């Protein structure tokens, strides 16, 4: 069977698309979720055109071969991990920006376009693509669509689904379909494009994305606060939420993360604080000044040991750069198990307290970064390489944090996706009836079960 499938792929694909080299297969077999299991793929296909994708889907259908789609492989839930005998379909070479339309304020891109490259291209037209995951310099639009990625700006501007207008998709029958619309409004039928966003490659393979653009973001004011307690920082987040101010970013980063970034990049960022909160406002003029002062007052009232509106844009940008670098910096210390829970803003202080409890009870180092402004917390559980007992304790803490988030009215994943790491959490979060509805959708759109099997559900 293996030889037949490889021969068929070689027959239907242009030269250079099909890869079977063992070392290359290994490099494509998993994403960045180091603790998620993965199998051995049969082959990798580096698609360049929609026709390549359709050909691969049809061969996989013909021979009942699993198909796992991936972009840059920056995911953190195992959603792009190989299963034994699958074909890995990489969209990383599908990098064309097909159109940027200044009148309609939209862009049409292939799924392999890197997030920051789209933002740079849009800026040349005076436009802006807001979704900005911390991996924006490396992650692709296709991967962002697969997980409904958020980022630092999403507290005010929303997540990927809020910007996807139209998709070209290869469905589970090997058909090319267009979902959504380019118009500013449209309610014809079910929102199938919205359904594909966040489906992690289990309902179809995205081959083109049309996204909404906005005018360039105005200049921002930054407010920084140092806190001795992570709970105090959480109280500041709750107070800002209660104030009615919607910051353009509100990020939390603790001393473990700052120290790791400093050790790696020598940025001189170590501060005399256990936690740093970084708030931003892009409101113009006096309104922006007022919002900055509201955030500053909230920091101080919550017990900040130091707080100020930044007068040095370079210093402020360095702190936000540290926030983006926190995860790769911590990976250098040992295997990292990444959480992605999201809770109501009012529950942020209590959730942060419970994370501290989980760390102590399970003797596990937990570093904290967070899109604190919308309650999306990223506890990072770190263990030493090869320490099986520490890994067991960390996995117990991981499950405890999920249970606590659900207890507080939250969700198991805010932006990383379910993949493999959060499947048990999804079963805890959703009712039996809701799970049955999701399985029915999967069966309808992927009736032969070849699209990313074993993920999400």
N, C-alpha and C positions, 0 to 999 in steps of 0.2 A: 504493500500500500504506500509506504514512504516514497519509494522510487516512482510510483505512478503519479503521486501528487506533485513531487518536485518536477517531474517531466512535464506535467500539465501546466504548472506555473511558468516554467521556462518557455513553453510554447506560446502562452497568451500574453506574456509581458515583454516590453522592449528590453534590449540588452542593458545590463548594469543594474536592473531593479532587484533581482533575486540574489540573496546572500545566504550561503550555507556554511561559511567558515566558522569553525567551532568557537574561536575566541570572540568573534563578532556576535554570535548567538548568545554567548554568556553575557556580554555587555548590554544586550537588549532584553534580558530575561526578567528584569525587575526595575521598579522605580526607586525612590529614595526612602521608602518605608522599610528600614533595615530589618525590622522584626517580622515583617509579613512573609509568609512562605511563597515559594515560586517553583515552577517546574522547568522543563527543558523544551524549548521550542524546536519545531521541525525546520523552520526557515524564517528569515526576515525578508520582508519586501519593503524597499524604500520607494514609496510611490511618489510620482511627480504630477500626475494628472488624475482627474476624476475617472477617466477610462481605466487607469491602472487599478484603482480601488475597486471599481465594479468587476473587473476581471478576476481579482483575488477573491472577492466575496462569492462570485459564481463558482469558482473552483472549490472553495471551502464547502459550499452548499452541495455540489456534485458528489463530494467524497466525505461529507459529514465530518469535516475537520474544524476544530475550534479556531476562532479568529479573535485575536486580542489587538486592539488598536492603541497606539501610544504616540505621543508627541516628543517633547524634550526629555521625558522621564523624570520630571521634578516632583511628581505626586508624592504624597505622604501617607497614603492609606493602602497601598498595594493594589490600587485599581488597575494598573497597567502591567501587573505581574503575569508572566507566562504560566500556562498550564501545560502539562506534558503533551507533546505532539501537536501543539498549536502552531499556527502561522502568526507571527508578529507583523502587523501592518504599521509601519512607521510613516507618519505624515511630515516628518521634519524637513523633507526636501520640497514640500509644497509651500513655497515661501513668497508667492507673488501677491503684491498689493494690487488688486485688479482695478480698483477705482476709489478715488476720494472725491466726493461730490459736495462742494461747498454750498450749493443751493439747498439741497435736501439734508445736508449735514449728516452724511453717512459715509461709511467705507465698506468696500467689498474686498475680502481677503481670503486667501487659502489658509487652511488650518495650521500650517507650519510657520506662519508669521509670528515672530517673537513679539510679546506684548510691548516692550519698550520701543521696538522698531516701528510698530504701528503708531505709537504715541509721537515719536519723532516725525514721522511722515505727516501725521495730522497737523502737528504744530506748524509745519511749513505752509499750511493753508489757514492758519489762525484758528485751528480747531483742536479738540482735546478728547481723548478716550479715557474716561475716569477709572474704570476698574484697574487696580494696581496691586496685585498680590506681591508679597515680599520677594517672590521669585521673578518679578517682572523683567529683569535683565536677561532671563534665561527661558522662562516658561512661554509656551506658545498659546495662541488664541484658541486653537482646537482643544488643547488641554484645559484651558480656562473654561471653555464651554462645557467640557465633559464633567467638570466638578462644580460648575457655577461659582467660580472663584470670586473672592471679594477683594480685600486689601485695606490699605490705610485710609483711602478716601471713602470707603463704602458707608461709613457712619452717616455721611451727609448725601452721598451721590448714588448709593445703591451698588448692587452686585452685577455680575455678568448678564444674568437673565434680564435685567432692566434695560440692557443696551442691545440685545440681539433682536433684530427685526426679521431676518429671513435666513434660512439655512438650506443648503443643498445637501442631501443625505442619501446614502445608499442604504436601503432598508434590508430587513432580514430575508427578503426574496430576491435580492440582487438588483432591485429596481432603483433608478435615479428619480428622486422626488424632491420637489421644492416646497418648503413649509414656511409659513409666515407671510410677510408682505413688506414692501419698501415704503408704503405710505405711512404718514404720521399716525393715522388711526386705522383700525380694522378689527372687526369682530365676527368675521365670516367663519362659522364653524368652530370646532374645538381649537384650543391653543396648542397645536402639535409642536410648533417650534419651541415653545416654553417647556413642553414635556421632554424634548430631547436634551435641553440644557440641564445639566446635572445628572444625566442618566449614565454617565461613565462608560460609554461605548457599549451598553447592553441592549440598546434599542435601535441602533443604526450607526453608520460611520459618516461623520461630518466631512464634507469635501469642500465646502465654501461657506463663508459666514458674512452676513451683512449686519453691520453694527451701527448704532446711533452715535453721533458725535455731538459735542457741545462746544461752545465758545471756549477759548483758552482760559484756564483758571486764573483768576486775579492773583496778585501778590499776596502772600500770607504773613500773618503775624504769629509768632511762636511763643508759647508760655511753657516754662519748665518748672517742675517742682520735685524736690527731694523729700523722701519719706523714710522714716525709720521702720515703719510697719507696712506690710503689703495690704493689711486690712484698712489702714488709714488712707492709703492710695485708693482703695476701692470705695471708701466713703466719699472721697473727692469726686470720683466718677459718678456716683449716685447723685451727688449734689448738683453737678453740672446738668445731668439729665433732668432733674427737678426744676432747674432754672429756666428751662425752655430754650437755652442756647444749643444749637446743633453745630458742633465744631466740624471743621473740614478734616480733622484727624484728632484722635485722642488715644495715644499709645502708651502702653506700660512696658517697662523693661527692668528686670531686677539686677542685683549686683553680680550674680553668677554669669548672666549674659554679658554685661558690660566688661567683666574681667576677662571672659573668654575672647571677646572681640578685641580687647586691648592687647591681650597676649599674642593673638594672631596677627593683627594689623598694626600694632604699636601706634594707636591713634590718640593716646593720651587722654582716654575718656574715663578712667577710673574715678569715681566720685565717693565722697564720704556719705553714702546713703545706701540703704538696703533696696530701695525702689525709686525709679525715676518715672514720672508721668510727663508726657510731652503732648501738649495741646496746641492746636492750630485753628485759626479762623481766616477765611478768605473773604469775609464780608468787607465791602469797600468803606473807606473813610471813617466817619464817626461811628458807624455801626460796628465796624471791625474793632475799633478801639474799645467800645463798650463790651463786646463779647470777650475780648482779651482780659478786660478787668473783671468780668464775671468769673472767668476761669481762674484767674489769679486769686480772687477772693475765696473761691471754693477750695482751692489748694490750701490756702492759709487756714481756713476754718476747719479743715479736716486734719490739721496737725502737721503740715509740711514743715520740715526743719529749715528749708530754704525754698523760695519761689520767686520767680521774676519773669517779666516779659523780656524776651531776648532782644538785645540791641546789636547782636552780632549774627548776621544771617549765616555766615560760614560755620560758626559754632552750632547753631541750631541745625543746620543741614548735616553736620557731623554726627549729632545725636540720632537723627533719623536714619542716617546711613548705618549706624551701629544697630539700630532696630532691625534693619533689613538683613544684616550680616549675622544676627544672633544664632540662627539655626545652624548654618555651616560652621560657625565658630565652635559651637557646642559639640558638633559631630566629631571634632578633633580630639575631644576628651574621652570619647567612648561611645558605645552604641546608644542611640537616642530613640526613645519611644515617645512619639508626639501625640498629644491630645489636641482636640479641636472643639471642645464643648462651647455651647452658647447659652447664656441664661439671660433673663430679663435684667435690665440695667439696675433695678432696685435690689436685685439679688447678687450683684457683683461682689460687695464686701463679704457676704456670707459664703459665697462660692470660693473666694480666695482664702478665707479662713479654713474651709474644709480641705482645700488643697494642701495647706500647711499641715493639717491634722493627718492627712493621708501620707505625707512625706515622713512625719515622725513615727506614726504607727507601723509603717512598713520599712523604716530605716532606709529610705531611698532619697537620693539627691534629686530634687525637683526644681528646675529653673523656670522662671515665668516670663513670658512675653504675652502681649494681648492687644487685640483691637478693642481696648477697654470701653470705648465710647458706645459700642453696640453690643457689649457683653460677650464678645467672642474671645475666649481665653485659650491660650496655648501653653499649658503646662508641659515641660519637656523633662522626661524621666530619664536619668543618665546612670549607666552602670559601667563597671570595668569590663574590659574585653575578657571573655571566657569565664566570668563569674556566674555560674548557673544559679546559685542561691540568690544572688542579687537580682538576677533577671526574674526569678519567680516572685520575689517581693515587689519588683516594679510592676509586673503584670497584675498582681493583686491590687496595687495602688491605682493602676490604670482603670480596672473595673470599678473600684470604689469611687473614683472621680466621676465616671459615667453615671453611676447610680445616684451620686449626689446632685449632678446637674439635672437629671430627670426629676429628682425629688423637689428641686427648686423651680420646676416648670420650664426647664430648658430642653435642649436637643443635643444629640450625641455628636453632631458635626455641623459646623457653621459654614465651612467653605472647602474643606479638604476632601470631602466625599466619604462614602461608606467603604468602598473597596472591599478589602478583606478584614481590616482591623476593627471595623465598626459594625460588622454584621450582627453580632450578638446584641450590641447596643440598639440597633434598629429594631430587632425583635422585641426588645424591652419597651421601646418608645411607642411603637405602633400597635394598634389593636388588631385582633385577629381579622376583623372585617377589612380594615385598611390594608393589611398585608395581602389579603385575598384579592383586593382590587389591583394592587401593584403587580401581583403575579399574573392576573388576567391581562394587563397591559403588556407585560413581557411576552406572554404566550401569543398575543395578537400580532405584535410587531416583529417578533423573532420566533416564528412557529417551529423552526427546526433546531432552536437552541444553540446556535453556533456563535452568537455574539457575546464575547467576554463572559463565558459561562463561569458560574461560581462566585461572581462578584455581586455586591449589593444584596441580592436576595439568595 
